[in-house]
């Protein structure tokens, strides 16, 4: 074996939530650590997310008067996931997520608060909680990163809706449109404009929130510990020694280097959502890289590396589905909230509804695909809304009409076909290539039911989740309101994703398994590089990040000989 150019205890590939969490834990346990990131920016898809983490039984729930436990979290996860994932792996997430959070809040800059009314997605499943498991990352100042702030990846909606960044909690208050929301907006705007050094340099908001806040907090934690982070440094090959993964071949700044990892290698390189070949091989058609809201580095590196040494794969046909759309500057944005507003519906290319628009975004895309498989006309689909909804609500990246008039929306939004406007439903149908009579009938039928707060076709507004992103001031159903005020609008939507779920098969200790189910010694995986611990389900907001951080924590603990309580295995 060629002599290594560098030796560390713990080698991490990927600088998102999973990778940097695993690095902090390993260092706290006394190890030397090196973090590799193939992109010129750190943060990965985590930086493009809401930064929310789903942590059952977390210690911050008491502050919002929600009683919960890891056992209840397990009951909910098991009821939702079933037997598609091994019981031990489900239990590991449910039982050790709160342990991970306590550890990280004690030993890093991580700071999370429980969201009291951000409910689990499926209230019919035993163990469901109406809030508290989804947690909001606290804001963070980029000034604390110094020059490293230049290398952080931007957030999903950075600079689109507001000049300043907001947390999930602040967004909820602003959404309520009450006096408190207006005062909060004024306070945040004043803080933003009074940040004179940033304004003079025309710099973006130094106060980051959501995914970028989580990433910045983790990056600062690495800096405090002098943990090196190499950018532009992809892993090219895993090294084996007597049947064990002993390190990796790394391309750093164009030079090939061999790194020995005495305790193990953690693969946290994200999914394969940006890999067109893998998507065509494993996922339903139509598919491609044009509809994903993930980071550009999500090309399936861990899959290639793992397969090179015999690793097994799982859930390759699955993704963290969400409707997406592409704005003129090329950014792909996830449509999370705007689809639940009163005065809006989704229709296929014939002008017919095909699903409950307000249901969890993963389920909505699954129904979009199912509808397209039946009639071939649901990809793309259209989010329709009227002038009243346009005036009151943000629709994706489009600000409410009372803030941003139509003539202020960049013309490219209309010229590209992303956004269509018409003085009547009949004209809108013609412009979208639909039969006017069909679209008019769809809207008329929906309006009749919406006025009495019912949706007998698809049950919209029947669950707490449906009503969460809706307008609580609207009654009797916050998610339902008629489309009856011209002009009318249509936003073209695709069956996109936040990243893929398929990846390396792992056990409850985050150890990678081979195609026979045997452990590959010295190799661990977490985040979207691993086959999702919740299979083809989405328990609640933050399940992606929550499980990524939890299994990265578990991996480092195991590699350094710690049992689930954090004590030495041999004590």
C-alpha positions in Angstrom: 0.0 0.0 0.0 1.2 3.4 -0.9 2.2 5.5 2.1 -0.4 8.0 3.1 0.4 11.7 2.9 -1.8 12.4 6.0 -3.3 10.4 8.8 -6.4 11.3 10.9 -8.7 9.4 13.1 -11.9 10.4 11.3 -12.3 11.4 7.7 -15.6 13.0 6.7 -16.7 13.5 3.1 -19.4 16.3 2.8 -19.8 19.6 4.6 -23.6 19.7 5.2 -25.5 19.0 8.4 -24.5 15.3 8.6 -20.8 15.7 7.8 -20.1 18.6 10.1 -22.1 17.1 12.9 -20.1 13.9 12.6 -16.9 16.0 12.6 -17.8 17.9 15.8 -18.8 14.7 17.7 -15.6 12.9 16.7 -13.4 15.8 17.8 -15.2 16.1 21.1 -14.5 12.4 21.7 -10.8 13.1 21.2 -10.2 12.4 17.6 -8.3 14.2 14.9 -10.7 15.1 12.1 -10.5 16.2 8.4 -13.6 17.3 6.5 -13.7 17.2 2.7 -16.1 19.1 0.5 -16.0 18.7 -3.3 -17.8 22.0 -4.0 -16.2 25.5 -3.7 -18.9 26.3 -1.1 -19.8 24.4 2.1 -23.3 23.7 3.3 -24.7 21.4 0.6 -28.4 20.9 0.3 -28.7 21.7 4.1 -27.9 25.3 3.2 -30.8 25.4 0.7 -33.3 23.9 3.3 -35.4 25.4 6.0 -32.9 24.1 8.6 -35.7 22.4 10.6 -34.8 19.2 12.5 -37.4 16.7 13.5 -36.4 15.4 17.0 -39.0 13.3 18.9 -38.9 13.7 22.7 -36.5 16.7 22.6 -35.7 18.6 25.7 -37.2 21.9 24.4 -40.8 20.6 24.1 -41.5 21.2 27.8 -41.1 25.0 27.1 -44.0 24.8 24.7 -46.0 22.4 26.9 -45.9 19.4 24.7 -45.4 16.0 26.4 -43.5 13.6 24.3 -41.0 10.7 24.6 -38.6 8.8 22.3 -41.0 5.8 22.7 -43.9 7.8 21.3 -41.6 8.9 18.5 -40.8 5.3 17.8 -44.5 4.4 17.8 -45.2 7.1 15.3 -42.3 6.2 13.0 -43.0 2.5 13.1 -46.7 3.0 12.4 -45.7 5.2 9.4 -42.7 3.3 8.0 -43.8 -0.3 8.8 -41.4 -3.1 7.9 -39.7 -1.3 4.9 -36.8 -0.3 7.3 -35.3 -2.5 10.0 -36.8 -2.0 13.4 -33.4 -1.4 15.0 -32.7 1.5 12.7 -36.1 3.1 13.3 -35.6 2.8 17.0 -32.1 4.3 16.8 -33.4 7.5 15.3 -36.3 7.7 17.7 -34.3 7.1 20.8 -31.0 8.8 20.0 -32.1 12.0 18.3 -32.7 13.9 21.5 -29.3 12.6 22.8 -27.7 14.0 19.7 -29.4 17.3 20.1 -28.3 17.6 23.8 -24.8 16.7 22.8 -24.6 19.2 20.0 -26.2 22.1 22.0 -23.6 21.4 24.8 -20.5 21.1 22.6 -21.2 23.3 19.6 -23.0 26.4 18.5 -26.1 24.5 17.5 -29.2 26.1 19.0 -32.7 24.8 18.3 -36.2 25.7 19.7 -39.3 23.6 19.5 -42.0 24.8 17.1 -45.2 24.5 19.1 -47.7 24.2 16.2 -45.6 22.6 13.5 -47.3 19.3 13.6 -46.3 15.9 12.4 -47.6 15.2 8.9 -50.0 12.3 9.6 -52.4 12.8 12.5 -54.1 9.4 12.0 -50.9 7.5 12.9 -50.4 6.4 16.6 -47.8 8.5 18.3 -48.6 11.6 16.3 -47.9 15.0 18.0 -49.5 18.3 17.1 -46.2 20.1 17.4 -42.9 20.3 19.2 -40.9 17.7 17.3 -40.0 20.0 14.4 -37.4 22.5 15.6 -36.3 25.9 14.4 -32.6 26.8 14.1 -31.7 30.0 15.8 -30.3 32.9 13.7 -26.6 33.4 13.4 -24.3 36.3 12.3 -22.0 35.7 9.4 -19.6 38.1 11.0 -18.7 35.3 13.4 -17.3 33.3 10.4 -14.9 36.0 9.3 -13.5 35.3 5.8 -15.2 31.9 5.8 -18.5 33.7 5.3 -17.6 34.1 1.6 -17.8 30.3 1.1 -21.2 29.5 2.6 -23.9 28.4 0.2 -26.9 30.7 -0.1 -30.4 29.8 1.0 -33.3 28.6 -1.1 -35.2 31.9 -1.3 -32.2 34.2 -0.5 -33.2 37.8 -1.4 -36.4 36.9 -3.3 -39.3 37.6 -1.0 -37.7 39.8 1.6 -34.4 41.8 1.8 -33.8 40.3 5.3 -33.7 36.7 6.5 -36.4 35.3 8.8 -36.7 32.2 10.9 -39.6 29.7 10.7 -41.1 31.2 13.8 -40.8 34.7 12.4 -42.3 33.6 9.1 -45.3 32.2 11.0 -45.9 35.5 12.7 -45.5 37.4 9.5 -47.9 35.0 7.7 -50.6 35.8 10.3 -50.8 39.3 8.9 -51.8 40.8 12.3 -50.4 43.8 14.1 -47.7 41.7 15.7 -46.6 40.6 12.3 -46.4 44.1 11.0 -44.4 45.3 14.0 -42.0 42.3 13.6 -41.5 43.1 9.9 -40.7 46.7 10.8 -38.2 45.7 13.4 -36.5 43.2 11.1 -36.4 45.8 8.3 -34.9 48.4 10.6 -32.2 46.0 11.9 -31.3 45.1 8.3 -31.0 48.7 7.1 -29.1 49.9 10.2 -26.5 47.3 9.5 -24.5 50.1 7.8 -21.3 48.2 7.1 -23.2 45.6 5.1 -25.4 48.1 3.4 -22.5 50.3 2.3 -20.9 47.2 0.8 -24.3 46.1 -0.7 -23.8 42.9 1.2 -26.6 40.5 1.9 -28.1 40.2 5.3 -25.5 39.2 7.8 -28.1 37.6 10.0 -28.7 34.2 8.5 -31.6 31.9 9.3 -33.0 28.5 8.3 -30.6 26.2 6.6 -27.8 28.7 6.3 -28.0 29.4 10.0 -27.5 25.8 10.8 -24.6 25.5 8.4 -23.0 28.7 9.8 -23.3 27.4 13.3 -21.7 24.1 12.4 -18.9 25.9 10.4 -18.1 28.1 13.4 -18.0 25.0 15.6 -15.4 23.4 13.3 -13.4 26.7 13.4 -13.5 26.8 17.2 -11.9 23.3 17.2 -9.4 24.0 14.4 -11.0 21.1 12.3 -9.7 21.6 8.8 -12.3 21.8 6.0 -10.9 21.3 2.5 -13.1 22.8 -0.3 -12.8 21.6 -3.9 -11.7 18.3 -2.6 -13.7 15.3 -3.9 -13.1 11.7 -2.7 -12.1 9.6 -5.7 -11.6 6.2 -4.1 -11.9 4.4 -0.8 -8.9 2.6 0.4 -9.1 -0.9 1.9 -6.7 -2.7 4.3 -7.4 -6.3 5.3 -11.1 -6.0 4.4 -11.5 -2.7 6.3 -12.0 0.8 4.9 -8.8 2.5 6.0 -8.9 5.9 4.2 -9.5 7.5 0.9 -7.8 8.9 -2.2 -8.7 12.6 -2.4 -8.2 15.1 -5.1 -7.3 18.4 -3.4 -7.0 21.5 -5.6 -6.0 19.3 -8.5 -3.5 17.1 -6.6 -4.1 13.5 -5.6 -3.6 12.8 -1.9 -3.9 9.6 0.2 -5.5 10.1 3.6 -5.5 7.3 6.3 -8.5 7.3 8.6 -7.7 5.2 11.7 -11.2 5.2 13.1 -13.2 5.2 9.9 -14.7 7.2 7.0 -18.1 9.0 7.1 -19.8 9.5 3.8 -22.1 12.5 4.0 -22.0 13.7 0.4 -25.8 14.0 -0.2 -28.1 12.2 -2.6 -28.0 11.7 -6.4 -30.7 14.2 -7.4 -28.2 16.0 -9.7 -27.1 12.8 -11.5 -29.2 12.4 -14.6 -28.0 8.9 -15.4 -28.8 7.5 -11.9 -32.2 9.2 -12.0 -33.0 7.6 -15.4 -31.8 4.2 -14.1 -33.7 4.1 -10.9 -36.6 6.6 -10.8 -40.0 6.9 -12.5 -40.3 8.7 -15.7 -40.3 11.5 -16.5 -37.4 12.5 -14.4 -34.2 14.6 -14.6 -32.0 17.1 -12.9 -34.0 20.1 -14.0 -36.6 19.9 -11.3 -34.6 19.3 -8.1 -34.0 22.0 -5.5 -30.9 20.3 -4.1 -27.3 21.6 -4.2 -25.3 21.0 -7.4 -23.0 18.7 -5.6 -25.7 16.0 -5.0 -24.4 13.7 -7.8 -24.3 10.4 -5.9 -20.6 10.3 -5.0 -21.2 8.0 -2.0 -23.1 5.6 -4.2 -20.2 5.2 -6.6 -17.7 5.0 -3.8 -19.7 2.4 -1.9 -20.5 0.3 -4.9 -16.8 0.2 -5.7 -16.3 -1.9 -2.6 -19.5 -3.9 -2.7 -22.0 -1.8 -0.8 -25.7 -2.4 -1.1 -28.2 0.2 -2.1 -31.8 1.0 -1.0 -34.7 3.2 -1.8 -33.2 4.3 -5.0 -36.6 5.0 -6.5 -37.5 7.4 -3.7 -37.0 11.1 -3.1 -37.9 13.9 -0.7 -40.6 15.0 -3.2 -41.9 18.5 -3.5 -43.5 20.5 -6.3 -40.9 22.8 -7.7 -40.6 25.5 -10.4 -37.7 27.2 -12.1 -37.4 31.0 -12.0 -35.8 33.0 -14.8 -32.4 33.2 -13.1 -32.2 29.4 -13.1 -32.9 28.7 -9.5 -35.2 25.8 -8.8 -37.5 26.6 -5.9 -39.7 24.2 -3.8 -43.3 25.2 -3.5 -44.0 24.4 0.1 -46.5 26.9 1.4 -48.2 28.7 -1.5 -50.2 25.7 -2.5 -52.4 25.8 0.6 -53.8 29.3 0.2 -57.5 30.0 -0.1 -58.4 31.1 -3.6 -56.0 28.6 -5.3 -56.1 25.1 -6.9 -53.8 22.9 -8.8 -55.0 21.5 -12.2 -53.5 19.3 -14.9 -53.2 20.3 -18.5 -56.8 19.5 -19.1 -57.9 22.0 -16.4 -58.9 19.3 -13.9 -57.9 19.0 -10.3 -56.0 15.8 -9.4 -55.2 15.9 -5.7 -55.6 17.7 -2.4 -53.2 20.6 -3.0 -52.6 21.3 0.8 -51.5 17.8 1.7 -47.8 17.1 2.5 -45.7 18.0 -0.4 -44.2 14.5 -0.8 -47.6 13.0 -1.1 -48.7 15.7 -3.6 -45.9 14.9 -6.0 -46.6 11.1 -5.7 -50.2 11.9 -6.7 -49.0 14.1 -9.6 -47.0 11.1 -10.9 -49.9 8.7 -10.4 -52.2 11.1 -12.3 -49.7 11.5 -15.1 -49.3 7.7 -15.4 -53.1 7.5 -15.9 -53.6 10.2 -18.4 -50.2 11.7 -19.4 -51.2 15.3 -18.8 -50.2 16.2 -15.2 -46.5 17.0 -15.8 -46.3 19.9 -15.6 -49.3 21.0 -13.7 -50.5 24.5 -12.8 -51.2 26.3 -9.6 -54.1 28.6 -10.3 -55.1 31.6 -8.1 -57.2 34.7 -8.5 -56.5 38.4 -7.9 -57.7 38.3 -4.2 -55.2 35.5 -3.4 -52.6 37.3 -5.4 -53.1 40.4 -3.3 -53.0 38.7 0.1 -50.5 35.9 -0.1 -47.0 35.2 -1.3 -47.1 32.6 -4.0 -43.7 31.0 -4.1 -41.2 33.7 -4.9 -43.9 36.2 -5.9 -44.7 38.7 -3.1 -48.3 39.6 -2.2 -49.8 42.0 -4.7 -50.3 44.6 -2.1 -46.5 44.7 -1.8 -45.4 43.8 -5.4 -47.8 44.9 -8.2 -47.9 42.9 -11.4 -45.9 45.5 -13.3 -43.1 45.1 -10.7 -42.7 41.4 -11.4 -39.8 40.8 -13.8 -41.2 40.3 -17.3 -39.2 37.1 -17.8 -41.5 35.4 -15.4 -44.3 35.8 -17.9 -42.2 35.6 -21.1 -40.8 32.2 -20.0 -44.3 30.7 -19.4 -43.6 30.2 -15.7 -46.4 32.7 -14.8 -49.5 33.3 -16.9 -52.1 36.1 -16.3 -55.4 36.5 -18.0 -58.5 38.7 -17.5 -60.9 35.7 -17.3 -60.8 32.0 -16.7 -61.7 31.4 -20.3 -58.8 33.5 -21.5 -56.5 31.7 -19.0 -57.6 28.3 -20.3 -56.8 29.4 -23.9 -53.4 30.6 -23.0 -52.6 27.4 -21.2 -53.9 25.2 -24.0 -57.0 24.0 -22.0 -60.6 23.6 -22.9 -62.3 26.8 -21.4 -65.4 24.9 -20.5 -63.5 22.2 -18.6 -61.5 24.7 -16.6 -64.6 26.8 -15.9 -66.5 23.7 -14.7 -63.6 22.8 -12.4 -63.4 26.2 -10.8 -67.2 26.6 -10.5 -67.5 23.2 -8.8 -64.6 24.0 -6.4 -66.0 27.5 -5.6 -69.4 26.0 -4.6 -67.8 23.7 -2.1 -65.2 26.3 -1.0 -67.9 28.8 0.1 -69.2 26.2 2.6 -65.8 25.0 3.6 -65.9 21.6 2.0 -63.9 19.6 -0.5 -65.8 16.4 -1.2 -63.4 15.6 -4.1 -60.1 15.5 -2.3 -60.7 16.4 1.4 -58.6 19.6 1.4 -58.4 21.4 4.7 -59.5 18.4 6.8 -56.2 18.0 8.7 -54.1 20.2 10.8 -51.3 20.0 8.3 -53.6 21.3 5.5 -54.6 24.2 7.7 -51.0 25.1 8.9 -49.9 26.9 5.7 -53.4 28.3 5.1 -55.1 31.6 6.3 -56.5 31.1 9.8 -58.6 34.3 9.3 -60.7 32.5 6.6 -63.7 30.4 7.8 -65.1 27.9 7.9 -62.1 26.3 6.3 -58.7 28.2 6.3 -57.5 26.4 3.2 -60.5 26.9 1.1 -61.7 30.0 -0.7 -63.3 30.6 -4.1 -61.4 31.8 -7.2 -63.8 34.5 -8.3 -61.9 37.7 -8.6 -60.2 38.5 -11.9 -57.5 38.6 -13.2 -56.5 35.0 -12.9 -53.0 33.6 -12.7 -51.2 30.2 -13.3 -47.8 29.1 -12.0 -46.3 26.2 -13.8 -45.1 23.4 -11.4 -43.0 20.3 -11.9 -42.7 17.1 -9.8 -39.5 18.0 -8.1 -37.6 17.1 -5.0 -35.5 18.5 -2.1 -33.0 15.6 -2.8 -33.2 11.9 -3.3 -33.6 9.2 -0.5 -31.7 6.4 -2.1 -28.2 5.5 -1.1 -26.0 3.1 0.8 -27.7 0.6 3.0 -26.8 1.1 6.7 -27.6 -0.5 10.0 -28.7 1.2 13.2 -25.1 2.2 13.9 -24.8 4.0 10.5 -22.4 1.3 9.3 -22.5 0.7 5.6 -23.7 -2.8 4.6 -22.6 -4.8 1.6 -25.0 -6.5 -0.9 -25.3 -9.5 1.5 -26.2 -7.3 4.5 -22.8 -7.7 6.1 -21.1 -4.7 7.7 -18.3 -3.1 5.8 -15.9 -2.3 8.6 -14.6 1.3 8.9 -17.3 2.8 6.6 -20.2 4.9 7.8 -22.9 6.9 5.9 -25.4 9.5 7.0 -27.8 12.0 5.5 -29.0 11.5 1.9 -25.8 9.5 1.1 -27.5 6.7 3.0 -30.8 4.9 2.3 -33.4 6.9 4.2 -34.1 5.7 7.7 -37.8 6.5 7.1 -38.0 4.7 3.8 -40.6 6.1 1.4 -42.3 8.3 4.0 -41.9 11.8 5.4 -42.8 11.9 9.1 -42.7 15.6 9.6 -40.8 18.8 8.8 -37.1 18.4 9.4 -37.0 14.6 9.2 -34.2 14.9 6.6 -31.9 17.0 8.8 -32.9 15.3 12.0 -32.1 11.9 10.8 -28.9 13.1 9.1 -27.5 14.7 12.2 -28.6 11.8 14.4 -26.9 9.0 12.4 -23.8 11.1 11.9 -23.7 11.4 15.7 -24.3 7.7 16.1 -21.5 6.9 13.5 -18.9 9.0 15.3 -19.9 7.6 18.7 -19.6 4.0 17.5 -16.3 4.7 15.7 -14.8 6.0 18.9 -16.0 3.1 21.0 -19.0 4.7 22.7 -22.2 3.0 23.6 -25.7 4.7 23.3 -25.2 6.5 26.6 -22.0 8.1 25.5 -19.8 6.0 27.8 -17.0 3.7 26.8 -18.2 0.4 25.4 -15.8 -1.5 27.6 -16.5 0.2 30.9 
